[in-house]
């Protein structure tokens, strides 16, 4: 008879407070809400991308910045990097389950910003005109 060992998550029951400067959740929040983090998550919500395709989709991101962003999101468990043993090598990026949850949330913010841009630009004009 095999005995099943229950594995307890490392931080089960831990309380995290992003308002505390020492809280590790603050770093993850920064990763997810950075300019390139938001755009990477939103793009990967659309579909799986190869690196060069994702770079084209995220117009303006440097190769170095995209690589760093993807590595960080992969380390956070939000992005899955899958390398295929081919010549030339093929690498694809997709979202994990947690990544899909985060992407859904930030995509809502992206949609809201795009929808409200006329009012935001009008507020800019009013503010800049008053200055």
PyMOL commands that place a pseudoatom at each C-alpha (Angstrom):
pseudoatom trace, name=CA, resn=UNK, resi=1, chain=A, elem=C, hetatm=0, pos=[0.000, 0.000, 0.000]
pseudoatom trace, name=CA, resn=UNK, resi=2, chain=A, elem=C, hetatm=0, pos=[1.536, 3.281, -1.139]
pseudoatom trace, name=CA, resn=UNK, resi=3, chain=A, elem=C, hetatm=0, pos=[1.308, 6.208, 1.200]
pseudoatom trace, name=CA, resn=UNK, resi=4, chain=A, elem=C, hetatm=0, pos=[0.410, 9.470, -0.506]
pseudoatom trace, name=CA, resn=UNK, resi=5, chain=A, elem=C, hetatm=0, pos=[2.354, 12.402, 0.828]
pseudoatom trace, name=CA, resn=UNK, resi=6, chain=A, elem=C, hetatm=0, pos=[0.473, 15.682, 0.841]
pseudoatom trace, name=CA, resn=UNK, resi=7, chain=A, elem=C, hetatm=0, pos=[2.643, 18.508, -0.430]
pseudoatom trace, name=CA, resn=UNK, resi=8, chain=A, elem=C, hetatm=0, pos=[1.846, 21.785, 1.257]
pseudoatom trace, name=CA, resn=UNK, resi=9, chain=A, elem=C, hetatm=0, pos=[2.393, 24.941, -0.803]
pseudoatom trace, name=CA, resn=UNK, resi=10, chain=A, elem=C, hetatm=0, pos=[5.399, 26.883, 0.449]
pseudoatom trace, name=CA, resn=UNK, resi=11, chain=A, elem=C, hetatm=0, pos=[3.498, 30.052, 1.306]
pseudoatom trace, name=CA, resn=UNK, resi=12, chain=A, elem=C, hetatm=0, pos=[0.053, 28.636, 2.041]
pseudoatom trace, name=CA, resn=UNK, resi=13, chain=A, elem=C, hetatm=0, pos=[-1.823, 30.930, 4.384]
pseudoatom trace, name=CA, resn=UNK, resi=14, chain=A, elem=C, hetatm=0, pos=[0.786, 33.702, 4.094]
pseudoatom trace, name=CA, resn=UNK, resi=15, chain=A, elem=C, hetatm=0, pos=[-0.577, 37.223, 4.041]
pseudoatom trace, name=CA, resn=UNK, resi=16, chain=A, elem=C, hetatm=0, pos=[0.827, 39.529, 1.396]
pseudoatom trace, name=CA, resn=UNK, resi=17, chain=A, elem=C, hetatm=0, pos=[0.376, 43.298, 1.490]
pseudoatom trace, name=CA, resn=UNK, resi=18, chain=A, elem=C, hetatm=0, pos=[1.446, 45.232, -1.622]
pseudoatom trace, name=CA, resn=UNK, resi=19, chain=A, elem=C, hetatm=0, pos=[1.405, 48.442, 0.422]
pseudoatom trace, name=CA, resn=UNK, resi=20, chain=A, elem=C, hetatm=0, pos=[4.323, 47.087, 2.458]
pseudoatom trace, name=CA, resn=UNK, resi=21, chain=A, elem=C, hetatm=0, pos=[7.571, 48.006, 0.680]
pseudoatom trace, name=CA, resn=UNK, resi=22, chain=A, elem=C, hetatm=0, pos=[9.125, 44.647, 1.571]
pseudoatom trace, name=CA, resn=UNK, resi=23, chain=A, elem=C, hetatm=0, pos=[6.236, 42.563, 0.231]
pseudoatom trace, name=CA, resn=UNK, resi=24, chain=A, elem=C, hetatm=0, pos=[7.285, 40.354, -2.711]
pseudoatom trace, name=CA, resn=UNK, resi=25, chain=A, elem=C, hetatm=0, pos=[3.817, 40.809, -4.220]
pseudoatom trace, name=CA, resn=UNK, resi=26, chain=A, elem=C, hetatm=0, pos=[4.758, 44.410, -4.978]
pseudoatom trace, name=CA, resn=UNK, resi=27, chain=A, elem=C, hetatm=0, pos=[7.410, 43.213, -7.438]
pseudoatom trace, name=CA, resn=UNK, resi=28, chain=A, elem=C, hetatm=0, pos=[4.961, 40.925, -9.203]
pseudoatom trace, name=CA, resn=UNK, resi=29, chain=A, elem=C, hetatm=0, pos=[2.483, 43.799, -9.429]
pseudoatom trace, name=CA, resn=UNK, resi=30, chain=A, elem=C, hetatm=0, pos=[5.244, 45.892, -11.005]
pseudoatom trace, name=CA, resn=UNK, resi=31, chain=A, elem=C, hetatm=0, pos=[6.030, 43.133, -13.528]
pseudoatom trace, name=CA, resn=UNK, resi=32, chain=A, elem=C, hetatm=0, pos=[2.390, 42.696, -14.525]
pseudoatom trace, name=CA, resn=UNK, resi=33, chain=A, elem=C, hetatm=0, pos=[1.581, 46.419, -14.740]
pseudoatom trace, name=CA, resn=UNK, resi=34, chain=A, elem=C, hetatm=0, pos=[4.739, 47.649, -16.468]
pseudoatom trace, name=CA, resn=UNK, resi=35, chain=A, elem=C, hetatm=0, pos=[4.204, 49.006, -19.965]
pseudoatom trace, name=CA, resn=UNK, resi=36, chain=A, elem=C, hetatm=0, pos=[5.744, 45.965, -21.650]
pseudoatom trace, name=CA, resn=UNK, resi=37, chain=A, elem=C, hetatm=0, pos=[4.293, 43.516, -19.132]
pseudoatom trace, name=CA, resn=UNK, resi=38, chain=A, elem=C, hetatm=0, pos=[0.754, 44.707, -19.846]
pseudoatom trace, name=CA, resn=UNK, resi=39, chain=A, elem=C, hetatm=0, pos=[1.275, 44.590, -23.602]
pseudoatom trace, name=CA, resn=UNK, resi=40, chain=A, elem=C, hetatm=0, pos=[2.921, 41.151, -23.520]
pseudoatom trace, name=CA, resn=UNK, resi=41, chain=A, elem=C, hetatm=0, pos=[0.124, 39.679, -21.413]
pseudoatom trace, name=CA, resn=UNK, resi=42, chain=A, elem=C, hetatm=0, pos=[-2.563, 41.288, -23.582]
pseudoatom trace, name=CA, resn=UNK, resi=43, chain=A, elem=C, hetatm=0, pos=[-0.941, 40.077, -26.810]
pseudoatom trace, name=CA, resn=UNK, resi=44, chain=A, elem=C, hetatm=0, pos=[-0.401, 36.548, -25.491]
pseudoatom trace, name=CA, resn=UNK, resi=45, chain=A, elem=C, hetatm=0, pos=[-4.067, 36.465, -24.503]
pseudoatom trace, name=CA, resn=UNK, resi=46, chain=A, elem=C, hetatm=0, pos=[-4.803, 36.610, -28.250]
pseudoatom trace, name=CA, resn=UNK, resi=47, chain=A, elem=C, hetatm=0, pos=[-2.696, 33.546, -29.113]
pseudoatom trace, name=CA, resn=UNK, resi=48, chain=A, elem=C, hetatm=0, pos=[0.687, 31.823, -28.830]
pseudoatom trace, name=CA, resn=UNK, resi=49, chain=A, elem=C, hetatm=0, pos=[3.487, 33.866, -30.373]
pseudoatom trace, name=CA, resn=UNK, resi=50, chain=A, elem=C, hetatm=0, pos=[7.029, 33.295, -31.532]
pseudoatom trace, name=CA, resn=UNK, resi=51, chain=A, elem=C, hetatm=0, pos=[9.491, 35.885, -30.226]
pseudoatom trace, name=CA, resn=UNK, resi=52, chain=A, elem=C, hetatm=0, pos=[9.788, 37.868, -33.470]
pseudoatom trace, name=CA, resn=UNK, resi=53, chain=A, elem=C, hetatm=0, pos=[6.011, 37.861, -33.989]
pseudoatom trace, name=CA, resn=UNK, resi=54, chain=A, elem=C, hetatm=0, pos=[5.448, 39.144, -30.475]
pseudoatom trace, name=CA, resn=UNK, resi=55, chain=A, elem=C, hetatm=0, pos=[8.055, 41.859, -30.973]
pseudoatom trace, name=CA, resn=UNK, resi=56, chain=A, elem=C, hetatm=0, pos=[6.257, 43.035, -34.126]
pseudoatom trace, name=CA, resn=UNK, resi=57, chain=A, elem=C, hetatm=0, pos=[2.917, 42.938, -32.303]
pseudoatom trace, name=CA, resn=UNK, resi=58, chain=A, elem=C, hetatm=0, pos=[4.350, 45.071, -29.476]
pseudoatom trace, name=CA, resn=UNK, resi=59, chain=A, elem=C, hetatm=0, pos=[5.548, 47.846, -31.773]
pseudoatom trace, name=CA, resn=UNK, resi=60, chain=A, elem=C, hetatm=0, pos=[8.425, 49.803, -30.249]
pseudoatom trace, name=CA, resn=UNK, resi=61, chain=A, elem=C, hetatm=0, pos=[9.761, 47.242, -27.763]
pseudoatom trace, name=CA, resn=UNK, resi=62, chain=A, elem=C, hetatm=0, pos=[13.459, 46.460, -28.098]
pseudoatom trace, name=CA, resn=UNK, resi=63, chain=A, elem=C, hetatm=0, pos=[14.623, 42.868, -28.404]
pseudoatom trace, name=CA, resn=UNK, resi=64, chain=A, elem=C, hetatm=0, pos=[16.438, 43.172, -25.061]
pseudoatom trace, name=CA, resn=UNK, resi=65, chain=A, elem=C, hetatm=0, pos=[13.419, 44.626, -23.242]
pseudoatom trace, name=CA, resn=UNK, resi=66, chain=A, elem=C, hetatm=0, pos=[11.053, 42.000, -24.637]
pseudoatom trace, name=CA, resn=UNK, resi=67, chain=A, elem=C, hetatm=0, pos=[13.445, 39.203, -23.640]
pseudoatom trace, name=CA, resn=UNK, resi=68, chain=A, elem=C, hetatm=0, pos=[13.715, 40.614, -20.102]
pseudoatom trace, name=CA, resn=UNK, resi=69, chain=A, elem=C, hetatm=0, pos=[9.943, 41.055, -19.831]
pseudoatom trace, name=CA, resn=UNK, resi=70, chain=A, elem=C, hetatm=0, pos=[9.243, 37.505, -20.985]
pseudoatom trace, name=CA, resn=UNK, resi=71, chain=A, elem=C, hetatm=0, pos=[11.892, 36.059, -18.657]
pseudoatom trace, name=CA, resn=UNK, resi=72, chain=A, elem=C, hetatm=0, pos=[10.410, 37.949, -15.710]
pseudoatom trace, name=CA, resn=UNK, resi=73, chain=A, elem=C, hetatm=0, pos=[6.844, 36.889, -16.504]
pseudoatom trace, name=CA, resn=UNK, resi=74, chain=A, elem=C, hetatm=0, pos=[8.039, 33.308, -16.997]
pseudoatom trace, name=CA, resn=UNK, resi=75, chain=A, elem=C, hetatm=0, pos=[9.766, 33.388, -13.600]
pseudoatom trace, name=CA, resn=UNK, resi=76, chain=A, elem=C, hetatm=0, pos=[6.525, 34.692, -12.057]
pseudoatom trace, name=CA, resn=UNK, resi=77, chain=A, elem=C, hetatm=0, pos=[4.710, 31.697, -13.548]
pseudoatom trace, name=CA, resn=UNK, resi=78, chain=A, elem=C, hetatm=0, pos=[2.598, 33.739, -15.970]
pseudoatom trace, name=CA, resn=UNK, resi=79, chain=A, elem=C, hetatm=0, pos=[4.285, 32.912, -19.283]
pseudoatom trace, name=CA, resn=UNK, resi=80, chain=A, elem=C, hetatm=0, pos=[5.278, 29.529, -20.658]
pseudoatom trace, name=CA, resn=UNK, resi=81, chain=A, elem=C, hetatm=0, pos=[8.341, 29.358, -22.929]
pseudoatom trace, name=CA, resn=UNK, resi=82, chain=A, elem=C, hetatm=0, pos=[8.401, 26.304, -25.150]
pseudoatom trace, name=CA, resn=UNK, resi=83, chain=A, elem=C, hetatm=0, pos=[11.548, 25.573, -27.162]
pseudoatom trace, name=CA, resn=UNK, resi=84, chain=A, elem=C, hetatm=0, pos=[11.430, 23.040, -29.993]
pseudoatom trace, name=CA, resn=UNK, resi=85, chain=A, elem=C, hetatm=0, pos=[14.551, 21.075, -30.972]
pseudoatom trace, name=CA, resn=UNK, resi=86, chain=A, elem=C, hetatm=0, pos=[14.596, 22.158, -34.599]
pseudoatom trace, name=CA, resn=UNK, resi=87, chain=A, elem=C, hetatm=0, pos=[17.067, 23.812, -36.934]
pseudoatom trace, name=CA, resn=UNK, resi=88, chain=A, elem=C, hetatm=0, pos=[16.706, 26.740, -36.793]
pseudoatom trace, name=CA, resn=UNK, resi=89, chain=A, elem=C, hetatm=0, pos=[15.424, 26.658, -33.210]
pseudoatom trace, name=CA, resn=UNK, resi=90, chain=A, elem=C, hetatm=0, pos=[11.795, 27.584, -32.686]
pseudoatom trace, name=CA, resn=UNK, resi=91, chain=A, elem=C, hetatm=0, pos=[10.585, 29.109, -29.419]
pseudoatom trace, name=CA, resn=UNK, resi=92, chain=A, elem=C, hetatm=0, pos=[6.961, 29.920, -28.636]
pseudoatom trace, name=CA, resn=UNK, resi=93, chain=A, elem=C, hetatm=0, pos=[5.425, 31.875, -25.795]
pseudoatom trace, name=CA, resn=UNK, resi=94, chain=A, elem=C, hetatm=0, pos=[1.985, 31.369, -24.318]
pseudoatom trace, name=CA, resn=UNK, resi=95, chain=A, elem=C, hetatm=0, pos=[0.171, 32.076, -21.078]
pseudoatom trace, name=CA, resn=UNK, resi=96, chain=A, elem=C, hetatm=0, pos=[-0.114, 29.755, -18.111]
pseudoatom trace, name=CA, resn=UNK, resi=97, chain=A, elem=C, hetatm=0, pos=[-3.409, 29.474, -16.237]
pseudoatom trace, name=CA, resn=UNK, resi=98, chain=A, elem=C, hetatm=0, pos=[-2.344, 32.274, -13.884]
pseudoatom trace, name=CA, resn=UNK, resi=99, chain=A, elem=C, hetatm=0, pos=[-1.100, 34.257, -16.856]
pseudoatom trace, name=CA, resn=UNK, resi=100, chain=A, elem=C, hetatm=0, pos=[-4.534, 34.007, -18.487]
pseudoatom trace, name=CA, resn=UNK, resi=101, chain=A, elem=C, hetatm=0, pos=[-6.111, 35.341, -15.282]
pseudoatom trace, name=CA, resn=UNK, resi=102, chain=A, elem=C, hetatm=0, pos=[-3.691, 38.285, -15.154]
pseudoatom trace, name=CA, resn=UNK, resi=103, chain=A, elem=C, hetatm=0, pos=[-4.060, 38.926, -18.894]
pseudoatom trace, name=CA, resn=UNK, resi=104, chain=A, elem=C, hetatm=0, pos=[-7.832, 39.099, -18.579]
pseudoatom trace, name=CA, resn=UNK, resi=105, chain=A, elem=C, hetatm=0, pos=[-7.508, 41.754, -15.890]
pseudoatom trace, name=CA, resn=UNK, resi=106, chain=A, elem=C, hetatm=0, pos=[-4.948, 43.933, -17.675]
pseudoatom trace, name=CA, resn=UNK, resi=107, chain=A, elem=C, hetatm=0, pos=[-6.749, 43.545, -21.015]
pseudoatom trace, name=CA, resn=UNK, resi=108, chain=A, elem=C, hetatm=0, pos=[-9.771, 45.142, -19.369]
pseudoatom trace, name=CA, resn=UNK, resi=109, chain=A, elem=C, hetatm=0, pos=[-7.592, 48.109, -18.461]
pseudoatom trace, name=CA, resn=UNK, resi=110, chain=A, elem=C, hetatm=0, pos=[-6.166, 48.284, -21.993]
pseudoatom trace, name=CA, resn=UNK, resi=111, chain=A, elem=C, hetatm=0, pos=[-9.688, 48.245, -23.443]
pseudoatom trace, name=CA, resn=UNK, resi=112, chain=A, elem=C, hetatm=0, pos=[-10.824, 50.955, -21.031]
pseudoatom trace, name=CA, resn=UNK, resi=113, chain=A, elem=C, hetatm=0, pos=[-7.875, 53.220, -21.966]
pseudoatom trace, name=CA, resn=UNK, resi=114, chain=A, elem=C, hetatm=0, pos=[-8.548, 52.773, -25.696]
pseudoatom trace, name=CA, resn=UNK, resi=115, chain=A, elem=C, hetatm=0, pos=[-12.267, 53.424, -25.226]
pseudoatom trace, name=CA, resn=UNK, resi=116, chain=A, elem=C, hetatm=0, pos=[-11.728, 56.551, -23.103]
pseudoatom trace, name=CA, resn=UNK, resi=117, chain=A, elem=C, hetatm=0, pos=[-8.930, 58.124, -25.181]
pseudoatom trace, name=CA, resn=UNK, resi=118, chain=A, elem=C, hetatm=0, pos=[-11.175, 60.839, -26.680]
pseudoatom trace, name=CA, resn=UNK, resi=119, chain=A, elem=C, hetatm=0, pos=[-12.145, 62.050, -23.187]
pseudoatom trace, name=CA, resn=UNK, resi=120, chain=A, elem=C, hetatm=0, pos=[-8.576, 61.709, -21.932]
pseudoatom trace, name=CA, resn=UNK, resi=121, chain=A, elem=C, hetatm=0, pos=[-7.241, 63.764, -24.844]
pseudoatom trace, name=CA, resn=UNK, resi=122, chain=A, elem=C, hetatm=0, pos=[-9.953, 66.358, -24.240]
pseudoatom trace, name=CA, resn=UNK, resi=123, chain=A, elem=C, hetatm=0, pos=[-8.908, 66.552, -20.572]
pseudoatom trace, name=CA, resn=UNK, resi=124, chain=A, elem=C, hetatm=0, pos=[-5.314, 67.093, -21.757]
pseudoatom trace, name=CA, resn=UNK, resi=125, chain=A, elem=C, hetatm=0, pos=[-6.403, 69.955, -23.990]
pseudoatom trace, name=CA, resn=UNK, resi=126, chain=A, elem=C, hetatm=0, pos=[-8.444, 71.574, -21.206]
pseudoatom trace, name=CA, resn=UNK, resi=127, chain=A, elem=C, hetatm=0, pos=[-5.604, 71.251, -18.718]
pseudoatom trace, name=CA, resn=UNK, resi=128, chain=A, elem=C, hetatm=0, pos=[-2.904, 72.369, -21.141]
pseudoatom trace, name=CA, resn=UNK, resi=129, chain=A, elem=C, hetatm=0, pos=[-5.037, 75.280, -22.324]
pseudoatom trace, name=CA, resn=UNK, resi=130, chain=A, elem=C, hetatm=0, pos=[-5.585, 76.446, -18.729]
pseudoatom trace, name=CA, resn=UNK, resi=131, chain=A, elem=C, hetatm=0, pos=[-1.856, 76.395, -17.968]
for i in range(1, 131): cmd.bond("trace and resi %d" % i, "trace and resi %d" % (i + 1))
show_as sticks, trace
zoom trace
